[in-house]
Amino acid sequence: AFSSVLDCQPHSSSADVDFTSGSAEAGGGRLGVSEIVFLGTGSSAGTPMISCVVNPDSECVACRLATRDGPTSKNYRGNPSLMIRYRGAAEVKDAEEEGGGTSGHRNIIIDCGKTFKASVLRFFPGIKERHIDALVITHEHADAMLGLDDVREVAVWGSDWRDTIKKQAAIPVHLSPAAMAHVQSCFPYLVTKPDESKGQVVRMVSQLEFNVVEEAAPTFKVGGLAITALPVMHGTDCVCYGFDFGGEERVVYLSDMTSIPEAVLAKIKARPVHVLILDALLPDKDATTHIGVPTALAIARDVQPKRLLLTGMSHSQGDHDDMNARLKSLSAAAGDS
């Protein structure tokens, strides 16, 4: 049994995660006490869906409530995206060296899909954020990487943006070989820098540094935080990276999947999981390219995390509060604690 009440995340809920030890105050949080903030927990289409909104005969509860209440609604969901607000020793040291002028943490974003800009506008002001330090991409689909062009809007530009491009460090992006190939195809101007000697024009675009993460060497670092890629299947034709990070309070994030290879599952189960975040597109069954709630619960019972959170939910899940009530009933009926 796992020790937490099952919960479908609304939109920007956050959880404190103690990745390291320590207790110094920095940037509004204790050293080592990091947060995960959900910027999006919906499907690739998001909620509300156009097809429901424009259909006067639609009986879709989630889309009706999301449309009625707008972005403040728990039913209003963007593409799956997670922000890790990581506070470690290096981050605090950097803040101290800069005279306390920085936040004392690094913001690491997992996925920036079609709704990335809307999610940033929706949540960053409320949590007093304005920057991104690194990006991590799960896979090559539009709901995971189509917002790369919008990353330029969270960069810090000087009055002379051309001079800023020359001096500013690029934001690192960590992604799979397949995702890198798709980025090269979709956003060649973000990958290949213009050659002014050949008359190519420098444009105000996202300044990114791409780092390919191979399955054979899956662990990389952002600041002091080690992140390990977990390759899972997302349908029969797509390998999607999940991610494993954190120390004693370990987080495993699997946002788009249909199955977990045995070797990857063994790696997940090798150490206790504090927070397990799983795909859950539909309430009662799996889809061709996503697991649904029943499979997510079965995986959780196998892994036994301290807490299970669901993401990637479609409008078919219905109202957010009703869904959480159903999950509690399912948990109680199965004897989960």
Secondary structure, 3 states (H helix, E strand, C coil): CCCCCCEECCCCCEEEEECCCCCCEECCEECCEEEEEEEECECCCCECCHHHHCCCCCCCHHHHHHHHHHHHCCCCECCCEEEEEECCHHHHHHHHHCCCCCCCCEEEEECCCCCHHHHHHHHCCCCCCCCCCEEECCCCCHHHHHHHHHHHHHCCCCCCHHHHHHHCCCEEEEECHHHHHHHHHHCHHHHCCCCHHHCCCCCCCCCEEEEECCCCCCEEEECCEEEEEEEEECCCCCEEEEEEECCCCCEEEECCCCECCHHHHHHHHCCCCCEEEEECCCCCCCCCCCCCHHHHHHHHHHHCCCEEEEECECHHHCCHHHHHHHHHHHHHHHCCC
